[in-house]
Amino acid sequence: MITTSTASTTGSRLDQFEASGATPLLSVPVQPGRKPLNVLFIIDELCESGGAERWLLKIVRLLPKDCFRCQLLTFKIDRTGIFADIPCPVHVFKLGRTYDLNAVKVAWKLRGLLRSEKIDVVTTLFETSDLWAGPLARLFGVPVLVSSRRDMGILRGRKHQLAYRVISRMFDAVLTVSEKVREFCLANEHVRPERVITLYNGVDLADFTTEKHSSLRTRLGVSAATPLIATVGHLRHVKGVDTFIEAAARVHREFPEAVFLVVGDPTDAGYAKQLRELCESLQLGDSVRFLGNVPEVSSLLVECDIFCLPSRSEGFSNALVEAMACGLPCVATRVGGNDEAVLDKVSGFIVPPEEPESMADRILRLLHDPSLRQQFGDAARSAVEEKFTDDVMIHQLSQLYTTLAEAKHA
């Protein structure tokens, strides 16, 4: 869903599009004789397979090739894992500081790239790209400049906050991953409301089934009747996995057979160690399993009974929507866009962050009531089918880029 509040030409066109409803990806209109738009995505680095990075790779893969020609620019890359085979040209301009001689050279290379490739649209992600590359792209004459905001500014220092207030007005549009992120941008940056647009993440429903099988349970050595409760996310303090483990200890008293799965890379080794020590201190034994990174997470989620998202901060969680696509009832904290995905007491429960007692209470209610789990899970899947698919996301982003480009050339 694209959300805007508008008085401008661009805003009114987006309103007309939203009122018309979403259409399938393949029906994106191509005007006769119109050349594909050249779109350059600039992201600080491609090293960690987080939500923003996976979103970006999906966008460059799915934007219609007859309408858009995509390229990526990054300042650092790890060409392994999901970054080993990126489906578009990738430019790596090594950049450390943004105010030394090398930065001047990189700026000149950026100018050359924009002109040689005749870039029509630049989209930036993260602080260096937003605050350094974005203004340079505008200075060098790129027609359309867009910023994509994926979080609630949790990594911003004071200098970043001040810079965003100045720089944000340069963007033709600021894409926010949820309404909560949109509200944050409006409250903290000097940007016109009609330019701040919510574009939700999407999933490919073909990758997610609600039909359970037994392979995961066999590997874990648990029976079909064993309750499985999962959380997915990099092991960092902001993800709140310690809250999940404390909730697990309370649930364990009533359901000692329940197994809690923690899925995600231990990107913060110190925090990962603290989590294991917490499990030992709570005497949870084998009830909590740390599975690390799971490439096909949908095959794991579909065999679970409940999904939990205990985050302390979120923009809009891909893992949450993926769990909903698998028909799982969800218990999520009231941060970021979580309550825009999960409707409290409809498709799951929303609880305050940092409250393991509340999380445990909702998990127990679901474990005690299989019919409620089914009801919430069905509602979760329906919500994804309606609002959070790749087709909806790509069609709306395509319309936005086209509308902005046409407005510049009008």
SVG drawing of the C-alpha trace seen along z (x, -y; Angstrom):
<svg xmlns="http://www.w3.org/2000/svg" viewBox="-11 -22 54 60">
<polyline fill="none" stroke="black" stroke-width="0.4" points="0.0,0.0 1.2,-3.5 0.1,-6.1 0.4,-9.9 -1.2,-13.1 -1.2,-15.4 -1.8,-18.7 0.8,-18.5 0.5,-17.0 2.7,-14.0 0.6,-13.4 -2.7,-13.6 -1.5,-11.1 -0.5,-8.7 -3.9,-9.1 -5.5,-8.3 -3.4,-5.2 -4.1,-4.1 -7.8,-4.5 -7.7,-2.3 -6.4,0.6 -3.4,2.8 -3.0,4.7 -0.8,7.6 2.9,7.0 2.6,8.0 -0.1,5.4 2.2,2.4 1.5,0.1 4.3,-0.8 3.7,-3.9 4.3,-3.4 7.8,-4.7 8.8,-5.4 12.4,-4.3 13.0,-2.3 14.0,-4.5 17.6,-4.0 17.5,-3.6 20.6,-3.6 20.3,-2.3 23.0,-3.5 23.5,-1.6 26.3,-2.0 27.3,1.6 26.3,5.1 27.8,7.3 25.0,8.4 21.9,10.0 19.5,7.9 16.0,6.9 17.0,3.8 19.6,5.7 17.2,8.5 14.5,5.9 16.9,4.2 17.9,7.4 14.3,8.3 13.5,4.9 16.3,5.1 15.2,8.6 11.4,7.9 11.1,4.4 9.8,4.9 12.8,5.1 10.8,3.4 10.2,0.4 13.3,0.1 17.1,0.8 18.5,1.2 22.1,0.8 23.6,0.8 26.3,-1.3 27.8,-0.4 30.9,-1.5 31.7,2.0 30.6,5.5 31.1,9.1 30.5,11.1 29.4,14.3 26.0,15.6 23.1,13.6 25.5,11.1 27.4,13.6 25.0,13.3 23.3,9.9 20.9,9.7 22.1,6.3 25.3,4.3 27.1,3.5 29.6,0.6 31.8,0.7 33.3,-2.7 35.5,-2.2 34.8,-5.0 36.0,-5.4 35.6,-9.0 33.4,-11.3 35.6,-14.4 39.1,-13.3 40.8,-13.3 39.5,-9.8 35.9,-11.1 36.5,-13.8 37.7,-11.1 34.6,-8.9 32.3,-11.9 33.8,-12.5 33.4,-8.9 29.7,-9.1 29.3,-12.1 30.7,-10.2 28.5,-7.2 25.3,-9.3 26.2,-11.0 27.5,-8.0 24.6,-5.8 22.0,-8.6 20.5,-7.8 16.9,-9.0 16.3,-7.9 18.6,-7.6 17.3,-5.8 19.5,-5.9 19.6,-3.6 21.3,-4.4 23.1,-7.3 26.2,-7.7 24.1,-7.2 21.3,-9.6 23.5,-12.3 26.5,-12.2 25.7,-10.5 22.1,-11.9 23.1,-15.6 25.9,-14.9 23.4,-13.2 21.2,-16.2 24.1,-18.6 25.1,-16.5 21.7,-16.9 19.9,-13.6 16.2,-14.2 14.6,-12.2 16.0,-11.6 14.4,-9.1 15.4,-8.0 14.3,-4.7 14.0,-4.7 13.9,-1.3 14.0,-2.0 13.3,-4.5 16.6,-6.2 18.2,-3.9 21.7,-4.3 21.6,-8.1 23.8,-10.3 23.0,-14.0 25.0,-15.1 22.9,-12.7 19.7,-14.1 20.7,-17.6 21.9,-16.6 18.7,-14.8 16.7,-18.0 18.7,-19.8 19.1,-17.1 15.6,-15.5 14.1,-18.5 16.3,-17.7 14.5,-14.4 11.5,-14.2 10.1,-11.3 11.0,-9.6 9.9,-6.0 9.1,-4.7 8.7,-1.0 5.7,-1.6 3.4,-4.3 5.4,-4.5 8.6,-5.2 6.7,-7.8 5.5,-9.5 9.1,-9.5 10.3,-11.2 7.6,-13.8 8.3,-14.6 12.1,-14.7 12.9,-16.1 11.9,-19.2 10.2,-17.4 6.8,-18.1 4.2,-15.4 3.1,-14.7 6.6,-13.6 6.7,-11.0 5.2,-7.8 4.7,-4.4 5.6,-1.4 5.2,1.9 7.5,4.9 6.1,7.8 6.6,11.5 6.2,14.0 3.2,16.2 4.5,19.0 7.4,19.4 5.1,19.8 2.7,22.6 0.5,23.3 0.7,27.1 2.8,28.6 5.2,31.5 7.5,33.3 11.1,32.9 12.1,30.2 10.6,32.0 12.4,35.2 15.7,33.3 15.0,31.8 13.9,35.1 10.5,33.9 7.1,35.3 4.2,33.8 2.5,32.8 5.5,30.8 4.7,27.1 7.3,25.2 7.6,21.4 10.1,19.5 11.7,16.2 13.8,15.0 16.4,12.2 20.0,11.4 21.2,11.9 21.6,8.3 20.3,6.5 17.8,4.5 16.0,7.8 15.1,8.5 15.8,12.3 16.6,12.1 13.0,11.1 11.9,14.1 14.0,16.5 12.7,15.0 9.2,15.5 10.1,19.1 11.1,19.8 7.6,18.8 5.9,20.9 8.2,23.8 6.7,24.1 3.3,24.9 4.4,26.6 7.8,28.3 7.7,30.1 7.6,26.9 10.6,26.1 11.7,22.5 13.7,21.9 16.0,19.0 16.9,18.5 19.5,15.9 23.1,15.2 25.0,14.3 26.1,10.9 26.9,9.7 29.0,12.5 28.9,10.9 25.1,10.8 24.9,14.3 27.0,15.5 24.8,13.6 21.8,15.4 23.3,18.8 24.3,17.9 20.7,16.7 19.3,20.1 21.7,21.8 20.7,19.6 17.0,20.2 17.7,24.0 16.0,24.2 18.4,27.0 17.4,28.2 14.1,26.3 15.8,23.4 17.6,24.3 19.9,21.8 19.7,22.8 21.8,20.0 21.1,18.9 18.4,21.0 18.5,20.3 14.9,21.5 13.2,20.0 9.7,20.7 10.3,24.5 11.0,24.0 8.2,21.6 5.5,23.7 6.2,26.5 6.0,24.1 2.9,23.3 3.5,19.7 5.9,17.0 7.3,14.3 8.9,11.0 10.3,9.5 12.2,6.5 13.0,3.4 12.8,1.4 11.7,2.2 10.9,0.4 8.7,3.1 9.7,6.8 10.2,9.1 10.3,12.0 7.0,11.1 5.3,11.0 6.9,14.2 5.5,15.9 2.1,14.5 2.4,15.9 2.9,19.3 -0.4,19.0 1.2,18.6 -0.4,16.7 2.1,14.0 3.0,12.4 4.9,9.2 6.0,6.1 4.4,2.7 7.3,1.1 7.7,-0.3 5.2,1.2 4.5,4.4 0.9,3.4 0.4,2.4 1.1,6.0 -0.4,7.9 -3.8,6.7 -4.1,7.3 -6.6,10.1 -7.3,10.6 -4.2,12.1 -2.1,12.3 -1.2,10.4 0.6,7.1 2.5,6.7 4.7,4.0 8.5,4.4 10.6,5.5 7.7,7.4 8.4,11.1 5.5,11.7 3.1,10.2 4.7,12.2 4.5,15.4 0.8,14.8 -0.1,14.5 1.9,17.5 0.2,19.6 -3.3,18.4 -2.5,19.6 -1.0,22.9 -4.2,23.6 -6.5,22.8 -5.8,24.6 -8.9,23.1 -7.7,19.6 -4.3,20.4 -6.0,21.5 -8.3,18.4 -5.4,16.0 -3.2,17.9 -5.9,17.8 -6.3,14.1 -2.6,13.5 -2.3,15.3 -5.3,13.3 -3.7,10.0 -0.5,10.9 -2.6,11.9 -4.3,8.6 -1.6,6.1 1.9,7.5 2.7,9.3 5.6,8.7 3.1,7.9 1.5,5.0 4.9,3.7 6.5,3.8 3.5,2.3 3.3,-0.6 7.0,-1.3 6.9,-1.2 4.0,-3.7 5.8,-6.0 9.0,-6.1 7.1,-6.6 4.9,-9.4 8.0,-11.2 9.9,-10.9 6.9,-12.1 6.4,-15.1 10.1,-16.1 9.7,-16.0 6.3,-17.7"/>
</svg>
